[in-house]
Amino acid sequence: MSASLPARHAVRLAAVAGLLLAAAVALWWLGSSRIALDRGSDASRHAAHALLTLALARGMVLAVLGLRLGAVFGGRVGSLAGLGLLAPAWPVVVLAWSASTAAMEAGLLAGAAALALVGAGLRRALRPATAELLATALGTLLVAALWFGRGLWAPALA
């Protein structure tokens, strides 16, 4: 996402990515819940898995997206893109949350704002190319930390 890409397109792309992710998780969750009901097992476990999947996937995308867009376009665009990524999944999150006990949406919203502000700080402190590169590297490290640390934070949410 270089500076040649207009900021409004970056925000729209984030919203479309959030919508596609929410649709994929919703389809999987509804299908697995239907199979669980047919077999007479507990469908709430699948709702918790759907919430954790949404949290992990959106958190991983948000780690790179928020930092990088904040570094390229500023904190406002980075925050809007983060909100655009998170908001389309809220209907699925609310439904899955009502069927399970896991909840973590406030942390993702706070993370979206914080990551965009860190990216904007990099933009002010460094040259544009260096800020973009460093934001991408930091985002990649956060993605790795989320992925490899999911065994630590995922059970706390379930």
DASUL-V923540 format. One record per residue. N is the residue number from 1. RES is the residue in one letter. PHI is phi in radians with two decimals (* if undefined). Layout:
BEGIN
n-><N & N>
res-><RES & RES>
phi-><PHI & PHI>
END
This chain:
BEGIN
n-><1 & 2 & 3 & 4 & 5 & 6 & 7 & 8 & 9 & 10 & 11 & 12 & 13 & 14 & 15 & 16 & 17 & 18 & 19 & 20 & 21 & 22 & 23 & 24 & 25 & 26 & 27 & 28 & 29 & 30 & 31 & 32 & 33 & 34 & 35 & 36 & 37 & 38 & 39 & 40 & 41 & 42 & 43 & 44 & 45 & 46 & 47 & 48 & 49 & 50 & 51 & 52 & 53 & 54 & 55 & 56 & 57 & 58 & 59 & 60 & 61 & 62 & 63 & 64 & 65 & 66 & 67 & 68 & 69 & 70 & 71 & 72 & 73 & 74 & 75 & 76 & 77 & 78 & 79 & 80 & 81 & 82 & 83 & 84 & 85 & 86 & 87 & 88 & 89 & 90 & 91 & 92 & 93 & 94 & 95 & 96 & 97 & 98 & 99 & 100 & 101 & 102 & 103 & 104 & 105 & 106 & 107 & 108 & 109 & 110 & 111 & 112 & 113 & 114 & 115 & 116 & 117 & 118 & 119 & 120 & 121 & 122 & 123 & 124 & 125 & 126 & 127 & 128 & 129 & 130 & 131 & 132 & 133 & 134 & 135 & 136 & 137 & 138 & 139 & 140 & 141 & 142 & 143 & 144 & 145 & 146 & 147 & 148 & 149 & 150 & 151 & 152 & 153 & 154 & 155 & 156 & 157 & 158>
res-><M & S & A & S & L & P & A & R & H & A & V & R & L & A & A & V & A & G & L & L & L & A & A & A & V & A & L & W & W & L & G & S & S & R & I & A & L & D & R & G & S & D & A & S & R & H & A & A & H & A & L & L & T & L & A & L & A & R & G & M & V & L & A & V & L & G & L & R & L & G & A & V & F & G & G & R & V & G & S & L & A & G & L & G & L & L & A & P & A & W & P & V & V & V & L & A & W & S & A & S & T & A & A & M & E & A & G & L & L & A & G & A & A & A & L & A & L & V & G & A & G & L & R & R & A & L & R & P & A & T & A & E & L & L & A & T & A & L & G & T & L & L & V & A & A & L & W & F & G & R & G & L & W & A & P & A & L & A>
phi-><* & -1.40 & -1.19 & -1.25 & -1.35 & -1.05 & -1.05 & -1.14 & -1.24 & -1.13 & -1.18 & -1.12 & -1.08 & -1.12 & -1.16 & -1.15 & -1.09 & -1.11 & -1.16 & -1.13 & -1.13 & -1.10 & -1.13 & -1.14 & -1.19 & -1.10 & -1.10 & -1.11 & -1.12 & -1.12 & -1.14 & -1.21 & -1.18 & -1.11 & -1.12 & -1.10 & -1.17 & -1.12 & -1.53 & 1.38 & -1.73 & -1.41 & -1.48 & -1.20 & -1.09 & -1.22 & -1.16 & -1.13 & -1.13 & -1.13 & -1.11 & -1.15 & -1.12 & -1.09 & -1.12 & -1.18 & -1.15 & -1.20 & -1.12 & -1.19 & -1.17 & -1.10 & -1.04 & -1.43 & -1.11 & -1.11 & -1.13 & -1.19 & -1.18 & -1.10 & -1.29 & -1.53 & -1.94 & 1.95 & -1.13 & -1.11 & -1.17 & -1.08 & -1.19 & -1.11 & -1.15 & -1.10 & -1.13 & -1.12 & -1.28 & -1.43 & -1.07 & -1.07 & -1.55 & -1.03 & -1.05 & -1.19 & -1.08 & -1.12 & -1.15 & -1.19 & -1.14 & -1.20 & -1.73 & -2.46 & -1.99 & -1.47 & -2.70 & -2.75 & -1.13 & -1.11 & -1.15 & -1.19 & -1.12 & -1.13 & -1.12 & -1.07 & -1.21 & -1.14 & -1.13 & -1.12 & -1.21 & -1.13 & -1.07 & -1.15 & -1.13 & -1.09 & -1.09 & -1.30 & -1.48 & -2.16 & -1.14 & -0.97 & -1.15 & -1.20 & -1.10 & -1.12 & -1.13 & -1.16 & -1.10 & -1.14 & -1.13 & -1.11 & -1.10 & -1.14 & -1.13 & -1.13 & -1.07 & -1.08 & -1.13 & -1.12 & -1.18 & -1.38 & -1.67 & -1.10 & -1.17 & -1.51 & -1.65 & -1.12 & -1.11 & -1.21 & -1.50 & -1.43>
END
